[in-house]
Amino acid sequence: MTIERLSSRPEVTITDAETVHVIFVDANGNRSAVDAIDGQSVMHAAVSNLVRGVVGECGGDLSCATCHVFVEEAWIPLFDAAGSDELDMLEATSEEPTDFSRLSCQLRLDHSHDGLVVHLPKTQR
């Protein structure tokens, strides 16, 4: 099965093997399921699918903290630990960071993340 993406760019065809399903849960419990591309960041998956609550103001350059998410605990071990720059930026988020806080621009998706669930804070800076 293939999924066709519509955009102003040339047509892109994505196979199921390259698709990673991500579920975003907003502060009110509303869920948005999106199809991301293997290798894409969680932030780019959210922004390209118009998920409300992920701003990504800096475009993924680790300089704004407007892509703060809370990764569900079971998924935390499947990502590399946050680096010192990310930890510093998490101190600038609009909501208090927790042990499950990450900047979604720093979370690269692969097939092991299929079904990933991330929760969105009420606000972003």
C-alpha positions in Angstrom: 0.0 0.0 0.0 1.2 3.5 -0.8 0.2 6.9 0.6 0.3 9.9 -1.7 1.2 13.2 -0.2 -0.3 16.4 -1.7 2.0 19.4 -1.7 3.4 22.1 -4.0 6.5 20.0 -4.3 6.8 17.2 -6.8 4.6 14.2 -5.9 6.1 12.0 -3.2 5.0 8.4 -2.8 5.6 6.8 0.6 5.4 3.1 1.3 4.1 1.6 4.5 7.7 0.6 5.3 8.7 4.2 5.4 5.6 5.4 7.3 5.7 6.0 11.1 2.4 6.6 12.8 2.5 9.3 15.5 -0.3 10.2 17.9 -0.4 13.7 19.4 -2.6 14.2 22.4 -3.5 17.8 23.3 -4.0 19.2 26.8 -7.7 18.5 26.5 -7.1 14.8 25.6 -8.0 15.2 21.9 -5.9 12.9 19.8 -4.5 13.6 16.3 -2.9 10.7 14.4 -0.5 11.6 11.7 1.7 9.7 9.2 5.3 10.7 9.4 8.3 9.7 7.3 11.1 7.5 8.6 13.9 9.9 9.5 11.7 12.9 10.0 11.6 14.8 13.3 8.5 14.6 15.5 8.3 18.4 15.2 8.4 18.4 11.4 5.8 15.6 11.4 3.5 17.8 13.5 4.0 21.0 11.6 3.6 19.4 8.2 0.4 17.8 9.3 -0.9 21.0 10.9 -1.0 19.6 14.5 -2.1 22.5 16.8 0.1 23.0 19.8 3.5 22.4 18.1 4.9 25.7 16.8 8.5 24.9 15.8 9.2 28.6 15.4 12.9 28.1 14.7 12.4 25.3 12.2 14.2 22.7 14.2 17.4 24.6 15.0 17.2 24.0 18.8 16.8 27.7 19.5 13.2 28.4 20.5 11.6 25.6 22.7 8.2 26.0 20.9 8.1 22.3 20.1 8.0 21.1 23.7 6.2 17.7 24.1 5.8 15.1 26.8 6.8 11.7 25.5 4.7 8.8 27.0 7.0 6.9 29.4 7.0 3.6 27.5 8.6 5.4 24.5 11.4 7.3 26.3 13.9 4.4 26.1 13.6 4.3 22.3 15.1 7.7 21.9 18.6 8.9 22.6 18.9 10.9 25.8 18.5 14.7 25.6 21.8 16.5 25.0 23.0 19.4 27.2 21.8 22.0 24.6 18.3 20.5 24.6 18.2 20.3 28.4 19.2 24.0 28.5 16.4 24.9 26.1 13.8 22.9 28.1 14.4 25.3 30.9 12.9 28.0 28.7 9.6 26.2 27.9 6.3 27.8 28.9 5.3 24.8 31.0 7.4 23.2 33.7 9.5 20.4 32.1 9.2 16.9 33.5 11.2 13.7 33.1 9.2 13.0 29.9 9.8 16.5 28.4 11.6 16.7 25.0 11.9 19.2 22.2 10.2 17.4 19.4 12.8 18.8 16.9 15.3 16.6 18.5 13.3 13.4 18.2 14.1 11.6 14.9 11.6 8.9 13.9 12.3 5.5 12.6 10.3 2.3 12.3 10.7 1.5 16.0 8.6 4.6 16.9 5.6 3.4 14.9 2.6 4.2 17.2 4.5 6.8 19.3 2.3 8.9 21.6 3.3 12.4 22.7 1.3 14.8 24.8 1.3 18.5 24.1 1.5 21.2 26.7 -1.3 23.7 27.1 1.0 26.5 25.8 4.2 27.0 23.9 6.4 30.2 24.2 
